[in-house]
Amino acid sequence: MSRRPGTPRLLRQLNDRAALELLLSSGPLTRAELGEHTGLSKVTAGQLLARLEDRDLVAVVGEQAGGRGPNAALYGVVPSCAYVVGLDVLPDRISAGVADITGETVAEISVDPNGHDDPVRLVQGAVRKACESGGIPMSGLRAFVIGTRGVVDPRTGDVRFSLDLPSWHEGVLAGLRRHLNVPVTIENDVNLAALAERCHGAALEMDDFVLVWAGVGQGLGVMLGGRLHRGFTGGAGEIGWLPVPGEPLPTDVGEPQSGSFQRLVGGDAMAGLA
């Protein structure tokens, strides 16, 4: 396996990335504070900030008062230097949200997918509408994440099986990447919910937990050792079809209420109890 040598260029790239991550998590910071947190000298930190300013990635956002001499400049990441798009794909609605590099949501829209069976065109249209709503150039988008129902193949990244989204199949991911020309990830919606809970919710910084999802189907988001557990075929957490004593085995996986466990705790069962 070839390895990249520790060239000055590579070291600058690593330092630049570390500085950007630090400014995103702890900024704004002065040059001295950035050097203190990264272990870089003031001179190196200054050179680093100059490079990032030249690329419009950071800018002076204020001053830090106190101490002798002139106030120190505070540097922060320029929010508009990059955007990401998150999409929630449902049979009757596609929702798209655009966030800047700081995580601030700048545009949200929903479109009706009825009458359209091409997932690539649907996603393109939703993203374009969201960008127009927020006044964001498509060229500023750096990544897409799509949350959808069903089983996602962990080897290919394509949807292997989705009960109510039959047009999402193998080949859709490649088409999206080709037409959007940026990194695209498709992920099970419950898995994304588990990631959100670990980063911002009830499971904050917990490495091992399960999130129970009660919707059209019953599912789990499984986190082990701080990583999503998808299973060999991507079916980990799909508990709706688990066999339950006293309930018949599923006869048709195309029917959402056919699973043994699903019949006991799914939407139809809850409606009946209510």
N, C-alpha and C positions, 0 to 999 in steps of 0.2 A: 504494500500500500504506500503510495507516494505521500509525503508530508511536506507542507509548506514551511520553508525555513523562516526563522525569526528575523525577517528583513525589517529595516526601518519603516517601510511602507505598511507592512502587516501590523507592526506594533502601533503605528499611528491609527490604523483602522480600529484596532482593539481599544485603544485609549478613547477614540472618538465615540465609539459605541458605549463604552462604560460611562462616559460623561453624559451622553444623551439620556441613558437609563437613569442616572442619578438625578439629573435635572427634572426628568418626568416624575420621579418618585419623591424627591425632596426639595426641588427648586421652588423659587429662584435662589441662586447662590452667587456669592462673589467669587472672583478668581481665586482668592486665598482659600475660601471654604471648599471650592472644587478641588484644589490641590490637596487640602487636608484630608478630604474624604477618599480621594483616589490614590494618594501617596505620590502624586506628581509634584515636581518643583513649581514655584510660581512662574518661572520662565516657560516651562513646558506647558503648564495650564493655560498661560496666556496665548501661546502659539496654537494650542488646541482650540481655544475659543475663537481665535481669529479665523481658523479654517472653517469652523462651523458657521460663523457669521458670513463668510464669503459664499457659503452654500445656502444661505437664508434658512438655516436650521435653528439658530439661536439669535437672540437680539437682547439689547439692554432694555430691561423692563422697569428699572427704578434705581434708587440709591439706598445704601445702608448708612444711616447716620451713626455718629459716635466715633470716638477715638480721635487721635491727632491727624491733622492733615485733611485733604479733601475726602468727601464721602466716597465709599467704594461702590462701583457700579454693580448692579444685580443683573444676572443673566438668566433668561428663561427660554424654554423651547418655543419656537414660533408655532402656534396651534395649526395654522393653515398650511404647514409644509407637507402634510400628508393626511389622507383621509382613508377610512375603512368603511365597508358596507356590511351590515348584517341583515339577512333576510329570513323571514319565517314563512315557510311554504305550507299552506293548508289547502284542502280541496276547494274551498269557497273564497279564499283570500290569500294574497301574497303581500306581506308587510315588509317594507324596506326602511332601514334606518341608517343614516350616515353620521359618523362620528369623526372628529378631528383627532390628531395624534395624542392629545391630552385625555381623550375619552369623553369629551363633551359632545352630546348629540346635537347636531346642527340641522337635521332634516328628517322627517318621518312621513311616510305616505303608505297607502294601501291601494291595491288594484284588484279588480275582479278577474279571475282567470277563466271564468266560464266562456265557452266558445273558442278557447285556444288550447291546443294540445301539444304545442312545441315548448318544452321547458326553457330552452335556450332563449327563444324570442321573448318569452314571458319575463324571464329574469332581466334581460337587456332592457326591456321596456320599463320595468319597475325601477331599475337603477337609474336610468336616464331621467325618469320623472322625479325621483328623489333628488338627484343632482340639480335639476332645474329648479326645484322647490327651494333648495338651499343656496342657489347661486354658486354652485361648486363645479369647476371644470372636470369632465370625465378623466382628463389626463392627470388629475391630482389624486385619483384613487390608487391605492397600493395593495389592497387585499380584500377578498370577499369571503364571508363565511355564511353558509346556508344551512339553516336548521330545518329538518323535515322529519315526518313520521317514517317509520319503517326501519329496516335493517340495512346498515351501510357496510359494505365489504371493507374490512380493515386493510386488505392487500391492495385493492384498486382505488378505493375512495368513492366508488360508485354505489348508488342505491341498488341493493340486491333484491329487495322485496318491500313493497309498500302497498298495503291493502287498498287504500283509497286514492293513491297517486300512481295509476298504472303507466302513465307516460314517463315517469322518472325511472330510468332503466340504465343498463350498462351503455356507456358511450356519451351520456349527458355531460359528465364531468369534463371529458376531453373537449366536447363542443363548447362548453362555457369558457374553458381556459383559452381555447383558440380564438373565440370571438371577443372576449373581454381583454385578453392579452395581459392579464395580471394573475397572481396566485389565487386560486379558488379552492375552498374546502367545503365539502358537504359532510354534515355530521347529524346524527340522531338528535332530535330536539330534547329528549330527556337527558342525554349525555351533556348537552350544552347547559341545561339547567343545573346539573351537578357541578359543572365547572364554575358557573356563576355563584352558586352557594358557597363553594370553597373560597372564591376570591372576595366575595362581598356579603355573603349571607350567614345563615345559621351554622354552616360548617366551616367558618373562616379558619384557614390554615390547618384544618384537620386533614390528615393523610389517609385515613381509612374510614369510610362511611358509605351508606347507601341512601339514595333519595328515592322515595316511593312516589310514583306519578299516577294519579287517578284521572283518566280522561276517557277518550273513546276506547282505549285499551289500557290495560294495567302494565306498568313497566317500572324498571329500576334504573337509576344511574349509579354505577358501581365505581367507587374510587378506592384503589388499593395502592398503598405506598406513594400517594400523591399523584398517581397516574390513572387515567381512565382505563377501566378493564372492559374491553369490547368482546372478548372471546375470540376463538380462532376464526369463526365465520361472521363475527359481528353481532351475534344474537344474544350476548350476555345481557341480562336484565329484562329480556322479553318473557315476563312471567305469566302473561295471560293464558298461555296454553299449558301451564303446569298441570299434571294430573292430580286430582283431588279425590280422596276416598269417598265413594258414594255418588260421584259424578261421572257420566260417561266420558270416554276419551273424545278429543276433537275429531270431527268427521270432515270438516271443510275449513282449511285455513284461510279461504277467501271470505269467510263469514266472521265478522268481528266478535260475535258473542258465542262462538262455537267452542272456545277453550274451556276446560274444566274450571280452572280458577276464575276465569273471566265471567262465567255464568254465575258464580257466587258473589262476586264483588264489583262487577262491571256496571256500566251505566244503566242497562236494563234492570239489573238486580236492585240497584239503589232506587230507581224509579218505582219499582214494585213495592219496596219496603216503605217508601214515602207515601 
